Amino acid sequence: MSTINLPLNLTVRVHPVVLFQIVDAYERRNADSERVIGTLLGSVDKGVVEVTNCFCLPHKEHTDQVEAELGYASDLYELNQRVNASENIVGWWATGQEVTNHSSVIHEYYARECSNPIHMTLDTSLTGARMGLKAYVCVSLGVPGGKSGCMFTPINVEVTSYEPEVVGLQLCMKTIGLQTNPNRPRTVNTMLDLAQVTDASDKLLTLLGEVLAYVEDVLSEKQQPVNTVGRALLDLIHSVPNMSGDQFAQMFNSNVKDLLMVVTLSQLIKTQLQLNERLTSLTSFLN
């Protein structure tokens, strides 16, 4: 078993698409499989392991051994490298809330595939009414010249998102509460661009109202100030461009005109393609 050389304050950042893939693999598992395992793909930089992708590894667990289709994992990783060469093996995942006796055996395989692999577990059984997410590194134990073993030590793990992923998560959140409210839609359609702007503006107004209420409570000494919140608000104010209302209106109208021009050109191209398709069909029919 390889010894972990990275510090134990290592942070793992997982993207939502990875969690969705793990849950999907768990839902599609064989009837006789108690848990599902797979490979984590991503990158490592300055003490941060960013997990951006994953895939399932077919396997069977017996009392005294583990059978895994390692050739399948190798082929799938090579195919993924052709699409995204920046995603490397950073560890492996498993469903469940605990590290099992077979985890050390599986970890040995990934220790040969990458340096210092991490192990991540996702509690798909919803113990405690939540989907617990944990990450571990393997630390070797023992005395020189004696027996040696390993211990999975927990490390920090958090969920991070790109901006497009946030949009997808917001759409998914609209179906939350389906069990308590059967009238809620099971599917969600994407909104038009202007509708998204309106929805985002409404949410922004709500957040601004909460921030203003907090500031007023602090100024009136109804609430104790929090230094981190104050610094975050100061950074937020400095990030806003300093411009007059007329300048902002001019910039906004200019961007809207550009957007409308792009939409108009797209519609014209679509019309031209449809006309060309019909003319082609008519010509073929006449000939």
C-alpha positions in Angstrom: 0.0 0.0 0.0 1.4 3.4 -1.0 2.0 5.9 1.7 0.2 9.2 1.4 2.6 12.1 1.0 0.1 14.9 0.8 -1.0 16.8 3.9 -4.1 15.8 5.7 -5.6 19.3 5.2 -6.1 18.3 1.5 -9.4 19.6 0.1 -11.6 17.7 -2.4 -13.9 19.7 -4.6 -16.6 17.7 -6.3 -18.8 18.9 -9.2 -22.5 18.1 -9.2 -22.3 16.1 -12.4 -20.1 13.6 -10.5 -22.7 13.1 -7.9 -25.5 12.7 -10.5 -23.4 10.1 -12.3 -22.8 8.1 -9.0 -26.5 8.2 -8.2 -27.4 7.1 -11.7 -24.9 4.2 -11.5 -26.5 3.2 -8.2 -30.0 3.2 -9.6 -28.9 1.1 -12.6 -26.9 -1.5 -10.5 -27.6 -5.2 -10.7 -30.2 -6.6 -8.3 -27.6 -8.6 -6.4 -25.1 -5.7 -5.9 -25.1 -4.0 -2.5 -22.9 -1.1 -3.6 -21.3 0.4 -6.7 -17.7 1.6 -7.2 -16.0 3.6 -9.9 -13.1 5.8 -10.9 -12.8 9.5 -10.1 -11.3 11.8 -12.8 -10.1 15.4 -12.3 -6.9 17.3 -11.4 -4.7 18.1 -8.4 -3.3 21.6 -7.8 -1.8 23.1 -4.7 -3.5 20.8 -2.1 -6.9 20.8 -3.9 -8.3 17.8 -5.7 -11.0 18.9 -8.2 -13.2 16.0 -9.3 -14.9 16.8 -12.6 -15.9 13.4 -14.0 -16.3 9.8 -13.1 -17.4 6.4 -14.4 -18.6 3.1 -13.0 -16.4 0.0 -12.5 -18.3 -3.3 -12.8 -17.3 -5.5 -9.9 -18.4 -8.3 -7.5 -17.6 -8.5 -3.9 -17.3 -11.8 -2.1 -16.4 -12.6 1.5 -12.7 -13.1 0.9 -12.1 -11.4 -2.5 -13.1 -8.7 -5.0 -13.6 -9.3 -8.7 -13.4 -6.2 -10.9 -13.3 -5.7 -14.7 -10.0 -3.8 -14.8 -9.7 -4.0 -18.5 -13.0 -2.2 -18.9 -11.8 0.6 -16.6 -8.6 0.9 -18.6 -10.4 1.1 -21.9 -12.9 3.6 -20.7 -10.2 5.8 -19.2 -8.3 5.8 -22.5 -11.4 6.8 -24.4 -12.0 9.6 -22.0 -8.4 10.8 -22.5 -9.2 11.3 -26.2 -12.0 13.6 -25.3 -10.5 15.4 -22.4 -6.8 14.9 -21.8 -6.7 17.1 -18.8 -8.8 14.7 -16.7 -6.6 12.2 -14.9 -7.4 9.5 -12.4 -7.4 11.0 -8.9 -9.0 8.2 -6.9 -12.2 6.1 -6.7 -15.7 6.3 -5.3 -18.1 4.0 -3.7 -21.7 4.1 -2.6 -22.5 3.7 1.1 -21.6 5.6 4.3 -18.7 3.5 5.6 -15.3 2.1 4.5 -15.6 -1.7 4.1 -13.1 -4.4 4.5 -12.7 -4.6 0.7 -11.9 -0.9 0.4 -8.2 -1.4 1.1 -8.0 -4.1 -1.7 -9.6 -1.8 -4.2 -7.5 1.1 -3.1 -4.3 -0.9 -3.9 -5.4 -1.0 -7.5 -5.9 2.7 -7.7 -2.6 3.3 -6.0 -1.0 1.7 -9.0 -3.0 3.9 -11.4 -2.2 7.3 -9.8 -0.1 8.8 -7.1 -1.9 9.2 -3.7 -5.5 8.4 -4.8 -8.4 9.7 -2.7 -11.4 7.6 -1.7 -14.9 9.2 -1.8 -18.1 7.7 -0.4 -21.7 8.8 -1.2 -24.5 7.6 1.1 -27.2 6.7 -1.5 -29.2 5.0 1.2 -30.0 8.4 2.7 -29.1 7.6 6.2 -30.4 10.4 8.5 -32.5 11.7 5.6 -29.5 13.1 3.8 -27.0 12.0 1.2 -23.7 12.1 3.1 -20.6 12.8 1.2 -17.1 11.9 2.6 -13.6 11.8 1.3 -10.5 9.9 2.6 -6.8 9.4 2.1 -5.0 6.2 3.0 -2.3 6.4 5.6 0.0 3.5 6.2 0.4 2.2 9.7 2.9 -0.2 11.4 6.4 -0.5 12.9 9.6 -1.0 10.9 10.2 -4.7 10.4 6.8 -5.6 11.7 3.3 -5.9 10.3 1.9 -3.0 8.4 -1.6 -1.8 7.5 -3.5 1.2 6.4 -6.1 3.6 7.7 -8.5 5.7 5.8 -8.3 9.2 7.3 -11.2 11.7 6.5 -10.3 14.9 4.7 -12.2 18.0 3.7 -14.7 17.7 0.9 -17.0 20.3 -0.6 -19.3 20.7 -3.6 -18.3 23.3 -6.2 -20.0 24.3 -9.5 -19.3 26.0 -12.8 -21.8 28.7 -13.8 -23.6 26.4 -16.3 -23.9 23.7 -13.6 -25.6 26.3 -11.3 -28.2 26.9 -13.9 -28.9 23.2 -14.2 -29.1 22.8 -10.4 -31.6 25.7 -10.1 -33.8 23.9 -12.7 -33.6 20.6 -10.7 -34.5 22.4 -7.5 -37.9 23.3 -8.9 -38.9 19.6 -8.6 -38.0 19.4 -4.9 -41.0 18.4 -2.7 -42.6 16.2 -5.3 -43.4 13.5 -2.7 -45.1 16.0 -0.3 -46.8 17.9 -3.2 -47.8 15.5 -6.0 -49.1 18.5 -8.1 -45.5 19.7 -8.6 -44.2 19.0 -12.1 -41.9 16.0 -12.6 -40.2 17.6 -15.6 -39.0 21.2 -16.0 -38.6 23.1 -19.2 -36.0 25.7 -19.8 -37.1 29.3 -19.7 -36.7 31.9 -22.4 -33.8 34.3 -22.1 -35.9 37.2 -21.0 -37.8 35.0 -18.5 -34.4 33.9 -17.0 -33.4 37.6 -16.7 -36.6 38.4 -14.9 -36.3 35.4 -12.6 -32.6 36.3 -11.8 -33.6 39.9 -11.1 -36.3 38.9 -8.7 -33.9 36.6 -6.8 -31.3 39.5 -6.8 -33.9 41.9 -5.3 -34.7 39.3 -2.6 -31.0 38.8 -1.7 -30.5 42.6 -1.6 -33.4 43.0 0.7 -31.9 40.4 3.1 -28.5 42.1 3.0 -30.0 45.6 3.6 -32.0 44.2 6.6 -28.8 42.8 8.0 -26.9 46.1 7.6 -29.7 48.0 9.2 -29.8 45.6 12.2 -26.0 46.0 12.6 -26.2 49.8 12.5 -29.1 49.9 15.0 -27.1 47.4 17.2 -29.9 44.8 17.0 -27.4 42.3 15.7 -23.7 41.7 16.3 -21.6 42.4 13.2 -19.6 39.5 11.6 -16.2 40.5 10.3 -16.2 38.0 7.5 -19.6 39.2 6.3 -18.4 42.8 6.4 -15.3 42.1 4.4 -17.4 40.1 1.8 -19.8 43.1 1.5 -16.9 45.5 1.0 -15.4 43.3 -1.7 -18.8 43.1 -3.3 -19.2 46.9 -3.4 -15.7 47.4 -4.9 -16.5 44.9 -7.6 -19.5 46.9 -8.9 -18.5 49.3 -11.7 -18.8 53.0 -10.8 -21.1 54.5 -13.5 -24.1 56.7 -13.7 -27.6 55.6 -14.4 -27.4 57.0 -18.0 -24.1 55.2 -18.7 -25.6 51.9 -17.4 -28.8 52.4 -19.5 -26.7 53.1 -22.6 -24.6 50.0 -22.0 -27.6 47.8 -21.3 -29.5 49.0 -24.4 -26.4 48.4 -26.5 -26.1 44.8 -25.3 -29.8 44.2 -25.9 -29.5 45.5 -29.4 -26.6 43.1 -30.1 -28.6 40.3 -28.6 -31.7 41.0 -30.7 -29.5 41.3 -33.8 -28.1 37.8 -33.2 -31.6 36.4 -32.6 -32.8 38.0 -35.9 -29.9 36.6 -37.8 -30.4 33.2 -36.3 -34.1 33.2 -37.4 -33.1 34.3 -40.9 -30.6 31.5 -41.2 -33.2 29.0 -40.0 -35.7 30.3 -42.5 -33.2 30.1 -45.3 -32.4 26.5 -44.4 -36.0 25.5 -44.3 -36.6 27.1 -47.7 -33.6 25.4 -49.1 -34.8 22.0 -47.8 -38.2 22.5 -49.3 -36.8 23.6 -52.7 -34.5 20.6 -52.7 -37.4 18.2 -52.0 -39.5 19.9 -54.7 -36.7 19.6 -57.3 -36.2 15.9 -56.4 -39.9 15.3 -56.9 -40.0 17.1 -60.3 -37.0 15.1 -61.5 
